[in-house]
Amino acid sequence: MTKIDDILSSLASRRGALGIAGGLAVSAAAVAGARTVLSQPVPARTTPASPGSAPVTGPIPYGASVSSDDLPKDPDYQRALIRYCQQVVPEYGLKWSSIRPASGKFDWGPADAVIDFAKVNRLGVRGHTLVWYEAMPDWAKKISTAAEAERELVTHIETVVSRYKGVIKSWDVVNEPLGEKAISASQLRSSVWSNLLGERYLEIAFRTAARVDPDCQLVLNEYGIETTIPQDRGKRTAFRDLIRRLKDKGVPIHGIGIQGHINAERAIDTEGLASLVGEITSMKMATLVTELDMIDNKLPGPVEVRDALTAAKTYELLDTITRVTRPSAIITWGITDKRTWVPMWNKRDDGRPNRPLPLDADYRPKPMWSVIEYFSRGRA
Ligand code: XIL
């Protein structure tokens, strides 16, 4: 038995043994599932693909967000992305703060660094994001009339979507539309866009993107909708209502992004999430996991225990979703623990580094990777 398997079996039988206060917020079924995945022989992997070779294909394409600052400097990073990913997402290069230094100006450099890498290595690209309340440059924060807001929004989307037409085949058109504590669809997140245009900004954004690239998958992306905490339950209901309302108006939304930034000590709301995914599917839209990571600051310190728990929790999330539908993508927010946004807000009190991602800081696959690979291959 491997150490991880030992830990998982002890989680399955003697939950108290690891001294995790308040019990473990992961189901016995998920622990058992992760154990099965991890006890399967690891499928033979080919040597890392060299630039220009075909990507590994799988029934659910896996991908990761990519830092354009680090990419050119780190060959190990490049190799890991080529080896494990079928697609990549510029982590910040397409956000307004990066791409829009001034009204009427576009800086394509950081986004192109990632997108050119993807092209050379025949990886797909997702776009993140055309509209967000965050990461706005100062000049755009000063937009003060509805007419100006609409003009800037439309010009931005026309310019950016048309530049990457045929390359970016799936866009997070609007990111995080709802207020943090929203319990109804009308509680939109305060932003230049919602404050000046109201709910209409979502409609404008999706309709403009669809007009410019009718073949692109247009996605509405949200977080804080996955677990059993009351805030997530409320926001999940609000999100479902917002989606329904927009679809009823004929807004061209083709996919719903469930970000999947999971506070790993919380329980996945398997019923609530499955029901949301069921509704998305019944509205004829795709479901995507767009920003998966396991926020591990509240988990026990020992690395093996943490890795076992994050693997089991990843299993629980992906199992819940894939029992209802086959998501059109599984994306993690970063690929290696070496570079992750998690410590920006969720540093551990014990000073140990966070381990939220599928590869460790030395690019070695963790148990979380085995779980992702299992689902990405279609539970083969
Ligand atoms: C984060 C990036 O990872 C950081 O590098 C950046 O400084 C701030 O934004 N939800 C999102 C992402 O939709 O855009 C955020 O990305 C993480 C939370």
Residues whose N, C-alpha, C, O or C-beta is under 5 A from the ligand:
A	BS01	XIL	E91 N175 W341
